[in-house]
């Protein structure tokens, strides 16, 4: 689902988004925001992976 949204934006839309972000936050704060976003996404990914692992371990225990 997300891939479809990203593909429909296209290169001109992506450039426009980056320009708007540069205008709003300025070039000095943009790397810090990107880093914070990356760390948040990494933490979210790890949390969802842990939840999936817990669900799979519960299913294997239930089947025994």
Buried (B, 14 or more C-beta within 10 A) or exposed (E): EEEEEEEEEEEEEEEEEEEEBEEEBEEEEBEEEEEEEEEEEEEEEEEEEEEEEEEEEEEEEEEE
